[in-house]
């Protein structure tokens, strides 16, 4: 358990170091706003899909059908539960919650409901379980359910209404890569493909797989650097001091929900749910995460409150340095 704790702590600290590098490069003017959007598109449309292909194509996790259909349902379902818990806080008085307007309340619920499901869990799983492509494959499939939740219930919560146009965002680089790579994985491991193909033809494409591997390896570091740049845009001390009383209340509820209540629910489910060990591990890792960064972008572009999003995400992201390794160590020791 102590070994798991130390590995998880080292992994999360390394992620924060890279976030710090992104924050420094933004503040120093080396990573400009003009460069940010092309880098985001490069990451989402090329590097992360390459990482998904690299890991999913060679895993045998999907030989168990449960690893294919259950993770997306869990990802979607627990995002919905997180939002409902956030809405319970949103209905408290402004004096209790620090949320004065419905715009702030919707934004808080949307942000606190969704765990960081990509940029931190992926390097954490790689560090905790080196060479375990089964667990990483299940992580990507569960991310598909969370991705669907982001562009449906999370966005609808932030906007305050159901927006059908948001569904088109579900079809993006990572989701296409997940569906395509899982399909190719299932096809390659089926009896439809003769052994001669694997023996004589498949090796001819090793150069392509090597290129995909190299590009995929760059996806996570670049993504985390961009997160640091986004944080730098909102981290203004004087502005934060001006709204400190409400910020502290928002931080309290954010930490309580995202870092205490939800991890306890996820770990309990991982212990008692009759599912594969890969699903149990992914539940624990996702449950231990702080809030995802992306809802801050949604709040900015879809009529939410960016300051509330920043307070919610930053507070539990910082405290997750302490709680994340602890929950992961406890959870993995129980399964």
NORCORCOR-V615508 format. One record per residue. N is the residue number from 1. SS is DSSP state (A for helix, B for strand, O for the rest). BURIAL is 1 if it has 9 or more other C-alpha atoms within 8 Angstrom, else 0. D_LAST is the distance of its C-alpha to the last C-alpha in Angstrom with 2 decimals. Layout:
N,SS,BURIAL,D_LAST
N,SS,BURIAL,D_LAST
//
This chain:
1,O,0,11.82
2,A,0,15.54
3,A,0,15.80
4,A,1,13.26
5,A,1,15.23
6,A,1,18.49
7,A,1,17.81
8,A,1,16.77
9,A,1,19.82
10,A,0,22.06
11,A,1,21.10
12,A,1,21.84
13,A,1,24.98
14,A,0,26.21
15,A,1,25.92
16,A,0,27.96
17,A,0,30.49
18,A,1,31.08
19,A,1,31.42
20,A,1,33.96
21,A,1,35.83
22,A,1,36.16
23,A,1,37.38
24,A,1,39.90
25,A,1,41.23
26,A,1,41.75
27,A,0,43.52
28,O,0,45.64
29,O,0,46.76
30,O,0,45.39
31,O,1,42.95
32,O,0,45.19
33,A,0,44.57
34,A,0,46.59
35,A,0,44.19
36,A,1,41.02
37,A,0,41.32
38,A,0,42.05
39,A,0,39.09
40,A,1,36.78
41,A,1,38.19
42,A,1,37.84
43,A,1,34.17
44,A,1,33.30
45,A,1,35.63
46,A,1,35.31
47,A,1,32.87
48,A,1,29.64
49,A,1,30.49
50,A,1,31.10
51,A,1,27.67
52,A,1,26.12
53,A,1,28.40
54,A,1,27.69
55,A,1,23.92
56,A,1,23.84
57,O,1,26.76
58,O,0,25.26
59,O,1,21.71
60,O,0,21.02
61,A,1,18.03
62,A,1,20.42
63,A,0,21.19
64,O,0,18.56
65,O,0,20.38
66,A,1,17.37
67,A,1,16.67
68,A,1,20.25
69,A,0,20.89
70,A,0,17.80
71,A,1,17.01
72,A,1,20.63
73,A,1,20.57
74,A,1,17.51
75,A,1,19.19
76,A,1,22.45
77,A,0,21.27
78,A,0,19.40
79,A,1,22.33
80,A,1,24.58
81,A,1,22.72
82,A,1,22.96
83,A,1,26.67
84,A,1,27.26
85,A,1,25.88
86,A,1,28.12
87,A,1,31.05
88,A,0,30.68
89,A,1,31.42
90,A,1,34.16
91,O,0,36.00
92,O,0,36.38
93,O,1,39.72
94,A,0,40.47
95,A,0,40.93
96,A,0,37.38
97,A,1,35.56
98,O,1,37.91
99,O,1,38.21
100,O,0,41.90
101,O,0,42.30
102,A,0,40.60
103,A,1,40.33
104,A,1,38.20
105,A,1,36.11
106,A,1,35.38
107,A,1,34.55
108,A,1,32.16
109,A,1,30.23
110,A,1,30.14
111,A,1,28.95
112,A,1,26.30
113,A,1,24.79
114,O,1,23.75
115,B,1,21.16
116,O,1,22.11
117,O,1,20.86
118,O,0,22.70
119,O,1,24.40
120,O,1,21.66
121,A,1,18.36
122,A,1,20.02
123,A,1,21.06
124,A,1,17.83
125,A,1,15.81
126,A,1,18.71
127,A,1,18.60
128,A,1,14.91
129,O,0,14.77
130,O,0,18.47
131,O,0,19.70
132,O,0,16.66
133,A,1,18.78
134,A,1,16.42
135,A,1,14.08
136,A,1,17.32
137,A,1,19.01
138,A,1,16.55
139,A,1,16.94
140,A,1,20.67
141,A,1,20.64
142,A,1,18.76
143,A,1,21.36
144,A,1,24.00
145,A,1,23.05
146,A,1,23.13
147,A,1,26.40
148,A,1,27.88
149,A,1,26.98
150,A,1,28.65
151,A,1,31.91
152,A,1,32.05
153,A,1,30.67
154,A,1,30.29
155,A,1,33.77
156,A,1,35.27
157,A,1,34.01
158,A,1,35.58
159,A,1,38.79
160,O,0,39.03
161,O,0,39.72
162,O,0,38.46
163,O,1,39.72
164,A,0,39.74
165,A,0,40.85
166,A,1,37.47
167,A,1,35.97
168,A,0,37.80
169,A,0,35.59
170,A,1,32.57
171,O,0,34.39
172,O,1,33.89
173,A,1,33.21
174,A,1,29.38
175,A,1,29.11
176,A,1,31.79
177,A,1,30.09
178,A,1,26.76
179,A,0,28.63
180,A,0,30.97
181,A,1,28.56
182,A,1,26.19
183,A,0,29.38
184,A,1,30.67
185,A,1,27.43
186,A,1,27.57
187,A,1,31.29
188,A,0,31.07
189,O,0,28.63
190,O,0,30.70
191,O,0,33.60
192,O,0,36.03
193,O,1,36.11
194,O,0,37.91
195,A,0,36.80
196,A,0,40.03
197,A,1,38.87
198,A,1,35.83
199,A,0,38.05
200,A,0,41.18
201,A,1,40.79
202,A,1,37.31
203,A,0,38.03
204,A,0,40.98
205,A,0,38.65
206,A,0,36.81
207,A,0,38.97
208,A,0,37.74
209,A,1,34.07
210,A,0,34.85
211,A,0,36.53
212,A,1,33.61
213,A,1,31.24
214,A,0,33.59
215,A,1,34.03
216,A,1,30.34
217,A,1,29.72
218,A,1,32.12
219,A,1,30.50
220,A,1,27.85
221,A,1,30.20
222,A,1,33.02
223,A,1,30.96
224,A,1,29.84
225,A,1,33.47
226,A,1,34.63
227,A,1,32.24
228,A,1,33.95
229,A,1,37.28
230,A,1,36.46
231,A,1,35.42
232,A,1,38.69
233,A,0,40.70
234,A,0,39.50
235,O,0,39.21
236,O,0,42.58
237,A,0,42.75
238,A,0,45.86
239,A,0,44.57
240,A,1,41.29
241,A,0,43.32
242,A,0,45.50
243,O,0,42.70
244,A,0,40.69
245,A,0,40.52
246,A,1,39.03
247,A,1,36.77
248,A,1,35.24
249,A,1,34.59
250,A,1,33.05
251,A,1,30.87
252,A,0,29.74
253,A,1,28.68
254,A,1,27.15
255,A,1,24.92
256,A,1,24.06
257,A,1,23.06
258,A,1,21.51
259,A,1,19.81
260,A,1,18.98
261,A,1,19.03
262,A,1,17.49
263,A,1,14.48
264,A,1,13.80
265,A,1,14.22
266,A,1,12.06
267,A,1,8.99
268,A,0,9.87
269,A,1,10.34
270,A,1,7.15
271,A,1,5.55
272,A,0,8.79
273,O,0,10.22
274,O,0,10.96
275,O,0,10.82
276,O,0,10.34
277,A,0,7.71
278,A,1,10.50
279,A,1,10.77
280,A,1,7.29
281,A,1,8.19
282,A,1,11.64
283,A,1,11.05
284,A,1,9.66
285,A,1,12.58
286,A,1,15.08
287,A,1,14.34
288,A,1,14.99
289,O,1,18.26
290,O,1,21.70
291,B,1,24.25
292,O,1,25.48
293,O,1,28.92
294,A,0,30.48
295,A,1,31.23
296,A,1,33.70
297,A,1,35.61
298,A,1,35.52
299,A,1,36.87
300,A,1,39.64
301,A,0,40.79
302,O,1,40.29
303,O,1,41.90
304,O,1,39.05
305,O,1,39.40
306,A,1,38.41
307,A,0,38.69
308,A,1,36.20
309,A,1,33.84
310,A,1,34.33
311,A,1,33.79
312,A,1,30.58
313,A,1,29.04
314,A,0,30.36
315,A,1,29.32
316,A,1,25.61
317,A,1,25.59
318,A,0,27.05
319,A,1,24.81
320,A,1,21.67
321,A,1,22.52
322,A,0,21.46
323,A,1,18.64
324,A,1,16.86
325,A,1,15.85
326,A,1,14.78
327,A,1,12.52
328,A,1,10.97
329,A,1,10.59
330,A,1,9.17
331,A,1,6.68
332,A,1,5.55
333,A,0,5.82
334,A,0,3.82
335,O,0,0.00
//
